[in-house]
Amino acid sequence: MTYVSDRITIDERLCNGRPTIRGIGITVATVLEYLFAGDSREEILANHPVLEPEDIDACVEFALSVLNHSLTVRRLAT
């Protein structure tokens, strides 16, 4: 298992290697999809009691870091 941050992990044996929250089988993408669909943080936490508020923050931070890295790479390549 690789720790991308203190809350985001990647394990090839879990969720097909997609980034998950603390290795518990809930993917970063799932949390972001809930947020995008309009679910509040409170709704997400109520529906997934194993999650903590900091997990949601970590998902957003992870997405931003991936986006910023992708943009940086693209800019350098042109």
Jmol script that loads the backbone (N, CA, C; Angstrom):
load data "model"
ATOM      1  N   MET A   1       0.840  -1.172   0.000  1.00  0.00           N
ATOM      2  CA  MET A   1       0.000   0.000   0.000  1.00  0.00           C
ATOM      3  C   MET A   1       0.887   1.237   0.000  1.00  0.00           C
ATOM      4  N   THR A   2       0.570   2.159  -0.860  1.00  0.00           N
ATOM      5  CA  THR A   2       1.293   3.416  -0.953  1.00  0.00           C
ATOM      6  C   THR A   2       0.454   4.529  -0.345  1.00  0.00           C
ATOM      7  N   TYR A   3       1.064   5.308   0.523  1.00  0.00           N
ATOM      8  CA  TYR A   3       0.376   6.457   1.110  1.00  0.00           C
ATOM      9  C   TYR A   3       0.682   7.693   0.271  1.00  0.00           C
ATOM     10  N   VAL A   4      -0.350   8.236  -0.376  1.00  0.00           N
ATOM     11  CA  VAL A   4      -0.200   9.450  -1.167  1.00  0.00           C
ATOM     12  C   VAL A   4      -0.211  10.649  -0.226  1.00  0.00           C
ATOM     13  N   SER A   5      -1.006  10.552   0.814  1.00  0.00           N
ATOM     14  CA  SER A   5      -1.041  11.538   1.888  1.00  0.00           C
ATOM     15  C   SER A   5      -1.371  10.765   3.160  1.00  0.00           C
ATOM     16  N   ASP A   6      -1.595  11.449   4.243  1.00  0.00           N
ATOM     17  CA  ASP A   6      -1.904  10.726   5.476  1.00  0.00           C
ATOM     18  C   ASP A   6      -3.270  10.044   5.424  1.00  0.00           C
ATOM     19  N   ARG A   7      -4.110  10.380   4.433  1.00  0.00           N
ATOM     20  CA  ARG A   7      -5.447   9.804   4.337  1.00  0.00           C
ATOM     21  C   ARG A   7      -5.743   9.125   3.009  1.00  0.00           C
ATOM     22  N   ILE A   8      -4.945   9.366   1.996  1.00  0.00           N
ATOM     23  CA  ILE A   8      -5.193   8.792   0.666  1.00  0.00           C
ATOM     24  C   ILE A   8      -4.155   7.704   0.400  1.00  0.00           C
ATOM     25  N   THR A   9      -4.656   6.515   0.036  1.00  0.00           N
ATOM     26  CA  THR A   9      -3.776   5.379  -0.213  1.00  0.00           C
ATOM     27  C   THR A   9      -4.063   4.770  -1.577  1.00  0.00           C
ATOM     28  N   ILE A  10      -3.051   4.101  -2.110  1.00  0.00           N
ATOM     29  CA  ILE A  10      -3.210   3.346  -3.355  1.00  0.00           C
ATOM     30  C   ILE A  10      -2.674   1.945  -3.105  1.00  0.00           C
ATOM     31  N   ASP A  11      -3.538   0.974  -3.358  1.00  0.00           N
ATOM     32  CA  ASP A  11      -3.179  -0.429  -3.184  1.00  0.00           C
ATOM     33  C   ASP A  11      -3.728  -1.173  -4.393  1.00  0.00           C
ATOM     34  N   GLU A  12      -2.867  -1.787  -5.153  1.00  0.00           N
ATOM     35  CA  GLU A  12      -3.283  -2.495  -6.375  1.00  0.00           C
ATOM     36  C   GLU A  12      -4.318  -3.582  -6.086  1.00  0.00           C
ATOM     37  N   ARG A  13      -4.365  -4.073  -4.863  1.00  0.00           N
ATOM     38  CA  ARG A  13      -5.311  -5.139  -4.506  1.00  0.00           C
ATOM     39  C   ARG A  13      -6.666  -4.596  -4.077  1.00  0.00           C
ATOM     40  N   LEU A  14      -6.810  -3.297  -3.985  1.00  0.00           N
ATOM     41  CA  LEU A  14      -8.037  -2.679  -3.487  1.00  0.00           C
ATOM     42  C   LEU A  14      -8.597  -1.715  -4.522  1.00  0.00           C
ATOM     43  N   CYS A  15      -9.823  -1.917  -4.921  1.00  0.00           N
ATOM     44  CA  CYS A  15     -10.515  -1.026  -5.874  1.00  0.00           C
ATOM     45  C   CYS A  15      -9.721  -0.842  -7.166  1.00  0.00           C
ATOM     46  N   ASN A  16      -9.105  -1.916  -7.628  1.00  0.00           N
ATOM     47  CA  ASN A  16      -8.331  -1.896  -8.874  1.00  0.00           C
ATOM     48  C   ASN A  16      -7.228  -0.841  -8.877  1.00  0.00           C
ATOM     49  N   GLY A  17      -6.674  -0.560  -7.718  1.00  0.00           N
ATOM     50  CA  GLY A  17      -5.562   0.378  -7.627  1.00  0.00           C
ATOM     51  C   GLY A  17      -5.962   1.842  -7.650  1.00  0.00           C
ATOM     52  N   ARG A  18      -7.252   2.111  -7.590  1.00  0.00           N
ATOM     53  CA  ARG A  18      -7.700   3.509  -7.557  1.00  0.00           C
ATOM     54  C   ARG A  18      -7.417   4.097  -6.179  1.00  0.00           C
ATOM     55  N   PRO A  19      -7.167   5.394  -6.094  1.00  0.00           N
ATOM     56  CA  PRO A  19      -6.916   6.018  -4.788  1.00  0.00           C
ATOM     57  C   PRO A  19      -8.125   5.847  -3.857  1.00  0.00           C
ATOM     58  N   THR A  20      -7.858   5.401  -2.650  1.00  0.00           N
ATOM     59  CA  THR A  20      -8.906   5.204  -1.655  1.00  0.00           C
ATOM     60  C   THR A  20      -8.595   6.001  -0.397  1.00  0.00           C
ATOM     61  N   ILE A  21      -9.591   6.070   0.452  1.00  0.00           N
ATOM     62  CA  ILE A  21      -9.437   6.768   1.719  1.00  0.00           C
ATOM     63  C   ILE A  21      -8.985   5.773   2.779  1.00  0.00           C
ATOM     64  N   ARG A  22      -7.799   5.969   3.289  1.00  0.00           N
ATOM     65  CA  ARG A  22      -7.234   5.163   4.373  1.00  0.00           C
ATOM     66  C   ARG A  22      -7.348   3.670   4.131  1.00  0.00           C
ATOM     67  N   GLY A  23      -7.363   3.252   2.871  1.00  0.00           N
ATOM     68  CA  GLY A  23      -7.391   1.833   2.569  1.00  0.00           C
ATOM     69  C   GLY A  23      -8.674   1.124   2.969  1.00  0.00           C
ATOM     70  N   ILE A  24      -9.778   1.872   3.135  1.00  0.00           N
ATOM     71  CA  ILE A  24     -11.026   1.255   3.595  1.00  0.00           C
ATOM     72  C   ILE A  24     -11.972   0.900   2.458  1.00  0.00           C
ATOM     73  N   GLY A  25     -11.570   1.102   1.233  1.00  0.00           N
ATOM     74  CA  GLY A  25     -12.395   0.674   0.109  1.00  0.00           C
ATOM     75  C   GLY A  25     -13.378   1.710  -0.397  1.00  0.00           C
ATOM     76  N   ILE A  26     -13.299   2.920   0.092  1.00  0.00           N
ATOM     77  CA  ILE A  26     -14.098   4.023  -0.461  1.00  0.00           C
ATOM     78  C   ILE A  26     -13.129   4.867  -1.271  1.00  0.00           C
ATOM     79  N   THR A  27     -13.424   5.007  -2.564  1.00  0.00           N
ATOM     80  CA  THR A  27     -12.486   5.711  -3.428  1.00  0.00           C
ATOM     81  C   THR A  27     -12.640   7.228  -3.319  1.00  0.00           C
ATOM     82  N   VAL A  28     -11.558   7.904  -3.665  1.00  0.00           N
ATOM     83  CA  VAL A  28     -11.579   9.362  -3.741  1.00  0.00           C
ATOM     84  C   VAL A  28     -12.634   9.785  -4.749  1.00  0.00           C
ATOM     85  N   ALA A  29     -12.701   9.086  -5.874  1.00  0.00           N
ATOM     86  CA  ALA A  29     -13.668   9.424  -6.923  1.00  0.00           C
ATOM     87  C   ALA A  29     -15.099   9.338  -6.403  1.00  0.00           C
ATOM     88  N   THR A  30     -15.392   8.357  -5.570  1.00  0.00           N
ATOM     89  CA  THR A  30     -16.745   8.214  -5.027  1.00  0.00           C
ATOM     90  C   THR A  30     -17.127   9.440  -4.210  1.00  0.00           C
ATOM     91  N   VAL A  31     -16.241   9.879  -3.348  1.00  0.00           N
ATOM     92  CA  VAL A  31     -16.520  11.052  -2.515  1.00  0.00           C
ATOM     93  C   VAL A  31     -16.687  12.288  -3.400  1.00  0.00           C
ATOM     94  N   LEU A  32     -15.824  12.447  -4.392  1.00  0.00           N
ATOM     95  CA  LEU A  32     -15.935  13.606  -5.285  1.00  0.00           C
ATOM     96  C   LEU A  32     -17.236  13.562  -6.089  1.00  0.00           C
ATOM     97  N   GLU A  33     -17.663  12.367  -6.488  1.00  0.00           N
ATOM     98  CA  GLU A  33     -18.928  12.224  -7.213  1.00  0.00           C
ATOM     99  C   GLU A  33     -20.108  12.638  -6.341  1.00  0.00           C
ATOM    100  N   TYR A  34     -20.084  12.259  -5.067  1.00  0.00           N
ATOM    101  CA  TYR A  34     -21.143  12.700  -4.150  1.00  0.00           C
ATOM    102  C   TYR A  34     -21.173  14.223  -4.055  1.00  0.00           C
ATOM    103  N   LEU A  35     -20.009  14.829  -3.889  1.00  0.00           N
ATOM    104  CA  LEU A  35     -19.942  16.290  -3.791  1.00  0.00           C
ATOM    105  C   LEU A  35     -20.459  16.943  -5.074  1.00  0.00           C
ATOM    106  N   PHE A  36     -20.043  16.414  -6.206  1.00  0.00           N
ATOM    107  CA  PHE A  36     -20.457  16.966  -7.499  1.00  0.00           C
ATOM    108  C   PHE A  36     -21.970  16.826  -7.685  1.00  0.00           C
ATOM    109  N   ALA A  37     -22.541  15.745  -7.165  1.00  0.00           N
ATOM    110  CA  ALA A  37     -23.986  15.523  -7.281  1.00  0.00           C
ATOM    111  C   ALA A  37     -24.797  16.436  -6.352  1.00  0.00           C
ATOM    112  N   GLY A  38     -24.090  17.163  -5.477  1.00  0.00           N
ATOM    113  CA  GLY A  38     -24.775  18.105  -4.599  1.00  0.00           C
ATOM    114  C   GLY A  38     -24.975  17.626  -3.175  1.00  0.00           C
ATOM    115  N   ASP A  39     -24.451  16.437  -2.851  1.00  0.00           N
ATOM    116  CA  ASP A  39     -24.558  15.960  -1.474  1.00  0.00           C
ATOM    117  C   ASP A  39     -23.700  16.839  -0.567  1.00  0.00           C
ATOM    118  N   SER A  40     -24.218  17.134   0.599  1.00  0.00           N
ATOM    119  CA  SER A  40     -23.444  17.926   1.559  1.00  0.00           C
ATOM    120  C   SER A  40     -22.442  17.020   2.269  1.00  0.00           C
ATOM    121  N   ARG A  41     -21.475  17.651   2.890  1.00  0.00           N
ATOM    122  CA  ARG A  41     -20.498  16.892   3.682  1.00  0.00           C
ATOM    123  C   ARG A  41     -21.216  16.078   4.759  1.00  0.00           C
ATOM    124  N   GLU A  42     -22.225  16.702   5.372  1.00  0.00           N
ATOM    125  CA  GLU A  42     -22.971  16.035   6.430  1.00  0.00           C
ATOM    126  C   GLU A  42     -23.694  14.797   5.905  1.00  0.00           C
ATOM    127  N   GLU A  43     -24.263  14.884   4.702  1.00  0.00           N
ATOM    128  CA  GLU A  43     -24.946  13.733   4.110  1.00  0.00           C
ATOM    129  C   GLU A  43     -23.957  12.602   3.816  1.00  0.00           C
ATOM    130  N   ILE A  44     -22.816  12.967   3.276  1.00  0.00           N
ATOM    131  CA  ILE A  44     -21.799  11.954   2.967  1.00  0.00           C
ATOM    132  C   ILE A  44     -21.353  11.256   4.249  1.00  0.00           C
ATOM    133  N   LEU A  45     -21.086  12.033   5.281  1.00  0.00           N
ATOM    134  CA  LEU A  45     -20.634  11.453   6.550  1.00  0.00           C
ATOM    135  C   LEU A  45     -21.724  10.597   7.197  1.00  0.00           C
ATOM    136  N   ALA A  46     -22.972  11.012   7.074  1.00  0.00           N
ATOM    137  CA  ALA A  46     -24.078  10.229   7.644  1.00  0.00           C
ATOM    138  C   ALA A  46     -24.257   8.905   6.898  1.00  0.00           C
ATOM    139  N   ASN A  47     -24.065   8.926   5.583  1.00  0.00           N
ATOM    140  CA  ASN A  47     -24.230   7.714   4.777  1.00  0.00           C
ATOM    141  C   ASN A  47     -23.035   6.775   4.847  1.00  0.00           C
ATOM    142  N   HIS A  48     -21.890   7.309   5.259  1.00  0.00           N
ATOM    143  CA  HIS A  48     -20.657   6.522   5.365  1.00  0.00           C
ATOM    144  C   HIS A  48     -20.001   6.825   6.711  1.00  0.00           C
ATOM    145  N   PRO A  49     -20.519   6.234   7.790  1.00  0.00           N
ATOM    146  CA  PRO A  49     -20.035   6.571   9.132  1.00  0.00           C
ATOM    147  C   PRO A  49     -18.550   6.306   9.361  1.00  0.00           C
ATOM    148  N   VAL A  50     -17.940   5.492   8.515  1.00  0.00           N
ATOM    149  CA  VAL A  50     -16.511   5.209   8.662  1.00  0.00           C
ATOM    150  C   VAL A  50     -15.664   6.411   8.227  1.00  0.00           C
ATOM    151  N   LEU A  51     -16.255   7.311   7.456  1.00  0.00           N
ATOM    152  CA  LEU A  51     -15.523   8.499   6.996  1.00  0.00           C
ATOM    153  C   LEU A  51     -15.472   9.565   8.084  1.00  0.00           C
ATOM    154  N   GLU A  52     -14.437  10.382   8.006  1.00  0.00           N
ATOM    155  CA  GLU A  52     -14.257  11.510   8.905  1.00  0.00           C
ATOM    156  C   GLU A  52     -14.225  12.783   8.062  1.00  0.00           C
ATOM    157  N   PRO A  53     -14.566  13.921   8.646  1.00  0.00           N
ATOM    158  CA  PRO A  53     -14.560  15.170   7.871  1.00  0.00           C
ATOM    159  C   PRO A  53     -13.225  15.420   7.160  1.00  0.00           C
ATOM    160  N   GLU A  54     -12.127  15.050   7.795  1.00  0.00           N
ATOM    161  CA  GLU A  54     -10.806  15.248   7.198  1.00  0.00           C
ATOM    162  C   GLU A  54     -10.610  14.396   5.941  1.00  0.00           C
ATOM    163  N   ASP A  55     -11.343  13.288   5.850  1.00  0.00           N
ATOM    164  CA  ASP A  55     -11.257  12.449   4.650  1.00  0.00           C
ATOM    165  C   ASP A  55     -11.808  13.192   3.434  1.00  0.00           C
ATOM    166  N   ILE A  56     -12.897  13.900   3.625  1.00  0.00           N
ATOM    167  CA  ILE A  56     -13.486  14.661   2.521  1.00  0.00           C
ATOM    168  C   ILE A  56     -12.527  15.769   2.098  1.00  0.00           C
ATOM    169  N   ASP A  57     -11.948  16.462   3.059  1.00  0.00           N
ATOM    170  CA  ASP A  57     -10.951  17.492   2.739  1.00  0.00           C
ATOM    171  C   ASP A  57      -9.789  16.895   1.954  1.00  0.00           C
ATOM    172  N   ALA A  58      -9.338  15.724   2.363  1.00  0.00           N
ATOM    173  CA  ALA A  58      -8.209  15.077   1.692  1.00  0.00           C
ATOM    174  C   ALA A  58      -8.554  14.721   0.251  1.00  0.00           C
ATOM    175  N   CYS A  59      -9.787  14.327   0.000  1.00  0.00           N
ATOM    176  CA  CYS A  59     -10.208  14.000  -1.370  1.00  0.00           C
ATOM    177  C   CYS A  59     -10.153  15.230  -2.263  1.00  0.00           C
ATOM    178  N   VAL A  60     -10.645  16.343  -1.763  1.00  0.00           N
ATOM    179  CA  VAL A  60     -10.627  17.581  -2.546  1.00  0.00           C
ATOM    180  C   VAL A  60      -9.187  18.034  -2.775  1.00  0.00           C
ATOM    181  N   GLU A  61      -8.365  17.978  -1.746  1.00  0.00           N
ATOM    182  CA  GLU A  61      -6.963  18.360  -1.893  1.00  0.00           C
ATOM    183  C   GLU A  61      -6.240  17.451  -2.890  1.00  0.00           C
ATOM    184  N   PHE A  62      -6.544  16.156  -2.850  1.00  0.00           N
ATOM    185  CA  PHE A  62      -5.931  15.216  -3.774  1.00  0.00           C
ATOM    186  C   PHE A  62      -6.319  15.562  -5.215  1.00  0.00           C
ATOM    187  N   ALA A  63      -7.596  15.815  -5.438  1.00  0.00           N
ATOM    188  CA  ALA A  63      -8.062  16.163  -6.788  1.00  0.00           C
ATOM    189  C   ALA A  63      -7.392  17.437  -7.283  1.00  0.00           C
ATOM    190  N   LEU A  64      -7.271  18.417  -6.431  1.00  0.00           N
ATOM    191  CA  LEU A  64      -6.605  19.655  -6.829  1.00  0.00           C
ATOM    192  C   LEU A  64      -5.128  19.431  -7.148  1.00  0.00           C
ATOM    193  N   SER A  65      -4.478  18.604  -6.367  1.00  0.00           N
ATOM    194  CA  SER A  65      -3.057  18.355  -6.627  1.00  0.00           C
ATOM    195  C   SER A  65      -2.869  17.613  -7.942  1.00  0.00           C
ATOM    196  N   VAL A  66      -3.750  16.672  -8.249  1.00  0.00           N
ATOM    197  CA  VAL A  66      -3.663  15.951  -9.523  1.00  0.00           C
ATOM    198  C   VAL A  66      -3.901  16.915 -10.675  1.00  0.00           C
ATOM    199  N   LEU A  67      -4.910  17.752 -10.546  1.00  0.00           N
ATOM    200  CA  LEU A  67      -5.213  18.725 -11.594  1.00  0.00           C
ATOM    201  C   LEU A  67      -4.055  19.701 -11.789  1.00  0.00           C
ATOM    202  N   ASN A  68      -3.527  20.214 -10.711  1.00  0.00           N
ATOM    203  CA  ASN A  68      -2.405  21.149 -10.819  1.00  0.00           C
ATOM    204  C   ASN A  68      -1.186  20.482 -11.441  1.00  0.00           C
ATOM    205  N   HIS A  69      -0.924  19.243 -11.105  1.00  0.00           N
ATOM    206  CA  HIS A  69       0.204  18.516 -11.693  1.00  0.00           C
ATOM    207  C   HIS A  69      -0.014  18.320 -13.186  1.00  0.00           C
ATOM    208  N   SER A  70      -1.220  17.930 -13.577  1.00  0.00           N
ATOM    209  CA  SER A  70      -1.520  17.705 -14.992  1.00  0.00           C
ATOM    210  C   SER A  70      -1.348  18.983 -15.793  1.00  0.00           C
ATOM    211  N   LEU A  71      -1.806  20.085 -15.246  1.00  0.00           N
ATOM    212  CA  LEU A  71      -1.672  21.349 -15.960  1.00  0.00           C
ATOM    213  C   LEU A  71      -0.209  21.763 -16.071  1.00  0.00           C
ATOM    214  N   THR A  72       0.554  21.527 -15.031  1.00  0.00           N
ATOM    215  CA  THR A  72       1.967  21.858 -15.057  1.00  0.00           C
ATOM    216  C   THR A  72       2.689  21.031 -16.113  1.00  0.00           C
ATOM    217  N   VAL A  73       2.416  19.750 -16.161  1.00  0.00           N
ATOM    218  CA  VAL A  73       3.054  18.871 -17.142  1.00  0.00           C
ATOM    219  C   VAL A  73       2.692  19.295 -18.553  1.00  0.00           C
ATOM    220  N   ARG A  74       1.438  19.583 -18.801  1.00  0.00           N
ATOM    221  CA  ARG A  74       0.985  19.971 -20.124  1.00  0.00           C
ATOM    222  C   ARG A  74       1.668  21.283 -20.543  1.00  0.00           C
ATOM    223  N   ARG A  75       1.764  22.237 -19.646  1.00  0.00           N
ATOM    224  CA  ARG A  75       2.365  23.514 -19.960  1.00  0.00           C
ATOM    225  C   ARG A  75       3.839  23.342 -20.339  1.00  0.00           C
ATOM    226  N   LEU A  76       4.526  22.477 -19.625  1.00  0.00           N
ATOM    227  CA  LEU A  76       5.943  22.267 -19.906  1.00  0.00           C
ATOM    228  C   LEU A  76       6.139  21.527 -21.230  1.00  0.00           C
ATOM    229  N   ALA A  77       5.189  20.708 -21.598  1.00  0.00           N
ATOM    230  CA  ALA A  77       5.332  19.898 -22.803  1.00  0.00           C
ATOM    231  C   ALA A  77       5.112  20.699 -24.089  1.00  0.00           C
ATOM    232  N   THR A  78       4.448  21.844 -23.997  1.00  0.00           N
ATOM    233  CA  THR A  78       4.162  22.611 -25.213  1.00  0.00           C
ATOM    234  C   THR A  78       5.253  23.584 -25.541  1.00  0.00           C
TER     235      THR A  78
END
end "model"
wireframe off; spacefill off
backbone 0.3
color backbone group
